[in-house]
Every structure is written in structure tokens, then in C-alpha cells.
Amino acid sequence: MSGEGLIWLWALLGILLVLPSLPGTIELLLLTLGGALPPRRAPAALHEAQPIGRIAILVPAHDEAAGITQTVVSLLTCDPGAAGYDVVVIADNCQDETAALARAAGARVMERQDPQRRGKGYALDYAFGLLLAEPYDAFLVVDADTRVAPNLVTAGRRVFSQGAVAVQCGYRINNPEASLRARLRDIAWMAFNVLRLRGRERWGLSVGLLGNGFGLTRETLIAVPYEATSVVEDMEYHLRLIGSGRRVTFIPDTMVWSDAPHDRRAGAVQRARWEGGRFRMIRDWTPILTRRVLAGERRLLEPLLELLLLPLAFHVLLLLLALIPPFGPTRLYALFGLLLVVVHVLVAIRIGRGGWRDLLALASAPLYIFWKLTIVRAIGRASRTDAAWVRTDRAATHDPARPPEGHERGRSPDA
């Protein structure tokens, strides 16, 4: 092959290696810049505001006896505001004392048994169907292993009263000191659950749903029923929301926290399920959003870019591959993309008020990326449409001999 032909070959290979990561790089640039800028003084235009009365906080729970009491107590200590709120635990296919303990702690409990339709999405759809017949103006959803800020209800009611039809608050790790892996996950959550939401809100975009600490108005649920049953039901439902022309508003001044898994095996199961579910959403929704963007619905362009932004570990691998072909333009792009990832993480640590221990933890990131490669097959299995929900054991008090079952809690950021 001639020298000119070889140059064209390397150029073609470089471009092919660049294309899979390009949407993600554009998205990271957009959100890093937006998140680093000062928040807007006035909120973006919302739907017509209406007074918000009583709120129901829903807690989907499957065999959560170990922690449900603490979660209910945390929720019941929130500032109720003028209109008040109720805590409703959905004991979904439970085989333990979750329901009894939740009642004893002061929650209203709904018990659901349906072995063929298991999972958080089914539990929420069931509860929403019943509660819409009662005088609630809005609903908040909190996972069963969660600690919440005391102003969760009042902050949610304030943003709803300003006209928001759906909301999402910040979501952080409760136990970053538990292990190096937990600290790395906390860094990822600073990026995914705080910085990126702040960036989308800065540009007036829908910030997304994280599965924990989100809320919906009655009118939203009537217009867009919560019929999302995949292992990433929050992501699935958000795509349906934005498809209907609605957006999720960020509540920056309140927060929820949950524990990272203590066990390496539990962490692997959790990541495989979440990321497999994300790849399924990429497969199912990319053609739909692409067609609508090409048809002129420009508001769906950012959700499409967000969908195509792979978990950061895989995004970095794609950029490293793009460095291989000796073609200047694609190598420059790959170097820019890698630098952008570093800036994105550092800005996230700053916005999330991280410290020097977070910077030291970043030194182990290459090992974490290698670990992610070891669960690729499990991620592939989890991306199938028939993938089952698998409950993650987070606390060391859980019985390690008991096989995980039931449904996942919340959604992890794409680290």
C-alpha cells in the first residue's frame, strides 16, 4: 500500500474510533460548562404555577427490614410546611418484617404480592394508581435505604408551586469513607447527580430522574402514567416525560443520601444491572429520538446526547482507543476528550465540596476501569429485555448466604 493510501486508512480508522465517543464528549462539554457557571438568578420558564397542598412520599421496599425504620424516621422528621405530607411504604413482594417495621415507625403501608410482576417500577405504578384517587397534589419518591435533608418536603413544594411538573434533588453517597470503591462512587455521584443536573438546569434542560429523591405532580402522572418496568425504570420514565414535552426541574438546596454496597460482589451485580439497563435504553430509544430530532424537535437533542454518553469508564476507553491510529486530528480530539473528562471530575469535586481524599482516590481510577471490563459479559446479559431485577445487598448486616432477589433501589451514576 502506498504512503498516501496508508494515511487514508489511518484517517478512516481514527474517524471510526472517534464517532462512538463524540456525542458523549459534546454532552460532557455542555454540562461541565453549564455546571461550572453560576446558577441562573431566576428559574427557567415553567408551566403555570398552582398551589401545592398535601404531598405523599412513596418508599418502594423489598425485604428492607434492616433499614426501613431508619428511613421512615428520617422522612418523618422533615419540615412539613403548611400543608403537611404522608409517608407511604410499598412493601413489594416482601418475605420479611418490612411492612410491620414501617408501620411501627409511623408510615402508612401498602402491601403488594405479585411474583410475576416484580420490581420498583411495578411497585410505584401500583401505588400511584391508588394514591391518585386521594387528595394529594404531588408525590416524592425515596428509596428504602435513604437519609433525607430536613427540608425535602418544603423545598419540593416550593419548586412545584413555581410551576415545575417534575423535580429531582441532589443524590449523594452516605458512606464514602466505607472503602476506596465507595469514595470513587461518591466522586462519580458528585458528577452525575449534582454537577450534570446543575449544568442542565443552567441551560434550561430537563435534568433527568435518578430513581431516588424525585417528584411528580398529580397532573403529570395522569398525563404520563408511571408505566416503566425496566431495570432502569427512572431513565425509561424520563424519556417518556421529555417525549411528552415535559421537563424535570433541579432542586439544588435539598439532598438525599444512600449507602454504597459494602461487598465487592454486590457492587458488581449492581453495576451490571444498571449499565445493562442503560445499554438497553440506548438500543431502544436512540432510533426514536434520532428520528424526532431529524424531524425538527431540537429540544430532544440533549436527551439524545445524554443517552449516547456511555459510563465514564467506557467513554475513557473509547478515547484511549482513538489515540492509537497515527492520525493527527483524531489524536487531538482524543487528547481533548480525555482532558475534558479530568476537568469534568475536578469541577464535580469542587461543586460537590469534595476534599483531598477524593483527589487521592482518583489515582486508583485505572484499576476501577479494568474492573469494569471484567463485568462486561454481565452487563450484556442485563441489557436483554427479559433481564430480571436483582436486589443489591448494601449493608454488612445482610445475610451473605441469602441469594439476592427482588428489585433494585435507585440508579447509580454512570461511573
N, C-alpha and C positions, 0 to 999 in steps of 0.2 A: 504494500500500500504506500502511495506517495505521501510526502510530508503534509501536503495540503489536505489530502483525504483523511489522514490521521487527526489533523486539527479539527476537522468537521466531525469526526467520530467522537472525539473527546468532548466537543461542544454539545453534541446531541446527548451524550450520556450525562453530562453535567446538568443540562436543562431537565432531563427526565428525573434526575435525582432531586432537583430543586422544587419541581412542581408540587409534590405531596406536602411539603412544609410551607409553601408560600402563603396559603390562606392563614395558617397559624401565625406566621411572622407578622403579617399585616394586622391581625387581631391583637397580638401582643403589643405592637407599637401603638395602636389606637388606645388600648386600655391602660398601658403604662403611662402614656402621656396624660390621658384623662384623669387617672388616679393620682398622679403627682401634682396636678394643678389644684389650686384652691377650689373647694366646692362652690357651686353657684349660690348666690345670696338668696335668690328666690327659686322655689321649686318649679320644675318644668310644668307646662300646661297639663292639667289633669281633667278628668271628667267632672261634670257638675257636682259640686260638693253637697252632701246631705248629712244631717245629724246622725251620729252613730250611737245607738243605745247599747244594750247588753251584748256582751261578747262571750262566745264559748271557746274554751281552749281544749282542743282534742289531743289525746295522747294514745296513739295506737301502740298496743303492747302485746307481745307474745312471750309467755314464760319469763316475765321480768320481775319475779318475786324478790330477787336480790337487790333491786334498786328502785322499784316503783314508789316505795314510801318516801324516799328522799326527793324524788322528782315531784310528787304531788305536794309535799311540804314546801318545796321551793316555789311552786306555782301559786299556792295558796297564800304565800307571804307577799305577793305582788301588790302594788298600789292599785286599788280597784277603780279609782276615779269616781265620777258622779254616777255612772250608770251600772257599774259592777260587772261581774263576769262569773262564769261557772267553769269548773274543771271536769271534763268528761273523759274517762279512760275507756278505751275499746279493748276489752280482753279478748283477743282474737285467737281462737283455737288453743287456748291455754290448758295445760295439764298440771299447773302448779297453783300456788296461792295468790297469783297476781290480782285477781278480782277481789278477794277478801281483804287483802292488804290495802288496795287502793280505796275501798270503801271505808276501812278503818281510819285511813289517813284523811278522809273528808271529801273524796272525789265521788262524783256520780259515775256509775259503772254500767257499760253496755257489754253484755257477753255474747259472743258470736261463735258458732261452731259450724264450719263448712270445710271439711278436709279437702274437697275438690277445688276450692277457690280460696287459696291461702295467700297471704301477702299483705303488705301495707296498703297498697292501692285498693284492694278489695275491702279492707277494714275501713278505710276512710270513706269510700263510696257508700258503704253500708251506713256509717254514722251520719254523713251529710244527708242522706236520703231521709233519715228520721228527724234530724235536727232542723231541717228546713221547714218542717211543719210547726216549729216552735218559734217564739218571738225573739230570735237572735238576728242582729243586723250584720254581724261579721264573725269570722272564725279564725282562730290561730291554731297552728299545728306544731306540736313539740314532741320530740322523741322521748321514749320512756327511760332514757339514761342521761337526762339532761338537767343542768342547773341553769336558771334564767336570771337575768337582771331584774331588780325590783320594779323597774319602770316599763316592763314589757307590754303590759296591757295599756297603760296610759299613752305610751309612745305609739303603739299600733292604732289606738283610737284617734289620736291626733292626726296621723297621716291619712287614715281612712276619711276623717272628717274634712280633710283638704281636697278630697275627691279621688284618692287612689282606689283602684278596683282590686288590686293585689299588692302585697307587700312582702319584703324579705329583710330580716335584720341580720346583723353580723353573726358569724358562727365560728367559734374557736375551739381548740383543744383544751380540755380541762386539766390534763395531766402531762404537760410537755416534759416534765422532769422524770417521768417514769422510765424512759430509755432513750437511746440515741435515735431509734426509729420514730419514737413519739415526738421528739424535738424536730426531726426532719418533716414529719407530717404537720406539725404546728406551723412551720415555715411555709409549707405548701398551702395551708389553710389561710395564712395571712394573705397570700397572693390570690387564691381562688375565691375566698369567702369575704374578703374585705377590700383589697386593692381593686380587683376587677369589678366588683359591684360599685365601688366608688367611681371608677372610670366610666362605666356605663351610665350611671346616674349623671355624671358631669356632661355627657353628650346627649342626655335626654332619651336614652335607650332603655329597653326592658332589661332589668338587672338579672333576671333568672330566678329559679327556685332551687333551694339547696336541700329540701327534704326536711329540714328542722328549722323552726323559727320563722315560718312563712304564714301568710294570712290571706284570706279571700273574703270578699263581701258576699252577702246573700245573692245580690243581683248577678254577680259573676258566676256563682255556682249554678244558678238557674239557667243562665245563658250557655255556660260551658260546663256540663256535669263532670264530676271527677271520675271519669271512666279511663283510668290509666293503671294498667296492671303489670307492666314490665318490671324488671329488677331495678330500673331507674325511672320509677313512676313520676317523680318530680320533674325530671327532664322531659319526659313524654308529655306531661300535662302542660308544661311551659310552652312547648312547641305548639300545642293546640291553642293555648291562650294567645300567643302572638299571631297565630294564623287567623284568629278571630278579630284581630285589631286591638287587642288589649295589651297593656304593658305592666310589668311588676316594678314597684317603686321601692327604693332602698330606704331603710330606716337606720341611719348611721349612729344614732345615740342610744341604742339598746343592743343587747347581745344574748346569745345562748351558748352554753359550753357542754361538750360531752367528752367522755374518755376515749382515748385511742386504745386499741386492743393491746393487752399485755403480752399475749402469746404470739410467737412468730407464725405459727400455723394459722391462727385465727386471722392475723393480718393478711396472709397470703390469700385465704379464702375470700376475705372482704374485698381486697383489691381486684381479684379475678372477677368477682361478680359485678362490681361497679364498672370496671373498664370493659368487660364483656358486654354489659348492657349498653354502655356508651357506643361501642362499635356497632351494636345492633341498631341504635338510633341513627348513626351515620349512614348505615346501609339503607334504612327505611325512609329517612327524611331528606337526605341530600337531593335525590331526584325531584321531590315535591317542592322544596324551597328553591332549587335552581330554576325550575320551570316558572315559578311565580315571580322570582327576581327578573328573569328574562322577559316576562310579560309586563314588567313595569312597576312591580311592588318593591320599591327600593328600601322600604323600611325592614324588609326581610333579609337584606344583605348582611348586616352584622350578625343576626342569628345564624345565618349560613356559615359565616367565617368562624363563629364560636363553635359551631358543630364540627367543623373541619380542623379545629385546633386540637391536636392529639394531646394526651397526657404529656407533661413536660419531659419526662424521661424518654419517651419515644420521639418527641419533637427534637430533642437534642441529638438522638441517634441519627435521625434523618439529616440534620445539619452536618454532623460529622461525616456521613457518607458523601455528602455533596462536596466535601473538601478533597475527596480522592482524585477525581478527574483533573488533570493538569490544564484547566481552562480558567483563565483569569476572572472573567465576570462571575461565574458561578462560585468560585472560591471566595471572592469578595463578598458575595451575598451570604455565603455560609458563615464567614467570619463576623459579618454584621449581625446575622441572626443569633449566633452564639453570644456575642456581646450584649445583645438585647435581652436574652434570657437572664444573663448575670444582672443587668440593670433592673430588670423586672423583679427579680428576687430581692435585691438590695432595697429597692423602693418599697416592696411589700414589708420587709422587716422594719423599715423606718415608719411606715404608715401604721403597722401593727404594734409599734413600740417594742420591738424585739430588742435583744441585747447582744453582748459579745459572745455569749454561749451559742447563740444562733449562728453567728459567723463561723465559729469553730466547727459547729456541726456540719456546715456546708462542705468541709473537707472530705466527709465520707460520702458525698453525693455520687461519685463514680461507682462505689460499691453498691449503692442503692439502685443505680441504673442497671448494673449487672444482675442484681437480684430480680429486677423486673423482667429481664429476659428469661429467667428460669420459670416464670409463671405464664409465658405466652400461650402454651397449649391450654392451660386452664381458662385463660381469657377467651380463647377461641371457642371452647365449649360453652362458656357463659354467654356468648353472643348469639347462640341459637335461640330461635323463637320459643322453644319448649324448655328453656332453662328454668330451673326451679329456684325459689328463694331459699337462701341459706342464712340462718341466724349466726351472727358473729358473737363469740364469747369475748367480752371486753374485760371483765373483772376477774382477778385472780381467784375470787371466791367461787366461781363457777366450777362445776364438776367436770374435770377434764376427761373423764371416762364417758361422759354423755355425748352422743353424736349430735352435731349441730343440726337444727331443723327449724322450720318456721319461716319467719321473714326478717329481712334486713332492716336496720334502723338508719334512716337518713342516707345521705350520699356524701361520699368523700370527694374532695377536690382531686383534680387530675394531676397528681404529682408525678 
